[in-house]
Amino acid sequence: MQRDLRIDFVRGAGVLMIAADHLPGLLHTATGGPITSPFITWMRLGWSSAAEFFVFFSGYLVGLIYMQTLRNQGVALTYARAGHRAWQIYVANVLALCAVLILLRLPLFHSQPLEVATRLDVLGAGGATSALIAFLTLQSAPAFFEILHLYVALLFVAPLLLLVARRSIVAAIACSVAVWACVQWNPNLNIASWNFNPFAWQLVFVLGMMCSVGRVLEKLTEAFGRRRLLIVSGSLLLLALMVKVVDKAGWSLPLLGAIDVTGIDRTTVGPLLLLHFVVSVVFVMQVVPRGQTIARSAALALVARVGQYSLECFCVSTVLVYAAVGWMSRTGYTGPLTIFVTGMLVMALIGLWAVLINWLRAQPWRSSSAAGAAQDSVSVPEATSPRTTMTDTRSIAAGNLPREPA
């Protein structure tokens, strides 16, 4: 199974857009003043955001990879694989938090208002132990760390839903929709007041899983054609943008009066937000470049590389955003130009981080000559070991299978 660079590209663009959204958002939280974002991200064009894309396509890859594991190796190993990946994400989240705490203790990045606004100050106060335990037990998290808590929880549910999907994809989606509908009926149904309500956000994740298992996106294109899907979805998104503009501007329309848009709550994934996102996925998958085009372009390939290592890049984006906001709130440089330059620097560093991770994954120190010398000095035949062969087949560096989703 070859990598789908289109999926990597969308996920990479999602990570970069999330960083672009987080920077002015966190700056506003830290300063409390009006902040103008110079970036045009998906959230500015409608009600859904890059976060929904990130969750959806993570679910997409879970469905693609784990269904194959379920078919070939059974339920037990599928759960073992999901648990292993959940542990990796959990550890990455903890390490990212440690990095943020260390950086914000440095004079260059230290900002008391930022720490208070994001609840990081609690970790340095007398109640640090209880706050740390709450984080480690997935009860609470500072800003931007909660989304990986969500992934940990969803990964433990994914194998069960894939079992249901083997019988009926419709039944799996119906179960997910039923849980989501309960949250719409009672928004207080949550886990420790998570900002990403897992009972609601699981639907975005499950839709991604079922789309890959049932090849829904491909079947839509085959049934209706790329051009027709592009026109219909693009028209609906343009209509949504017009409604959002009217709503935000507070204009009063003839015969209609002022518009008060409901159903767009992000915590509970409101119905209108969910509908906007589903249409957005259809639209984006019609306009995203083909895999060959992405591979030939250095810039597009770099974005796809970010998507390939989305977990690592998301974690480093959180660290970089916290450091940048700490510096800006400390120095008072909070204008649009500063935000733009800083945001571009953050995104460039994320891209460089993806390149570095890819280089490390390729293990350049294990050249053919070095490997030969190591084989002479070590009696274990690594190149012919069945376990190593299986690992190499699934290796990220080999590029034969999609990487584990973030």
Secondary structure as UniProt FT lines:
FT   HELIX           5..31
FT   HELIX           42..45
FT   HELIX           50..103
FT   TURN            104..105
FT   TURN            107..109
FT   HELIX           112..117
FT   TURN            118..119
FT   HELIX           120..124
FT   TURN            126..127
FT   HELIX           128..136
FT   TURN            137..138
FT   TURN            143..145
FT   HELIX           146..167
FT   HELIX           169..185
FT   TURN            187..188
FT   TURN            192..193
FT   HELIX           198..213
FT   TURN            214..215
FT   HELIX           216..224
FT   HELIX           226..249
FT   STRAND          252..253
FT   TURN            254..256
FT   STRAND          257..258
FT   TURN            266..269
FT   HELIX           271..287
FT   HELIX           291..296
FT   HELIX           298..308
FT   HELIX           310..331
FT   HELIX           336..361
FT   TURN            364..365
FT   HELIX           368..377
FT   HELIX           382..384
FT   HELIX           386..393
FT   TURN            396..399
//
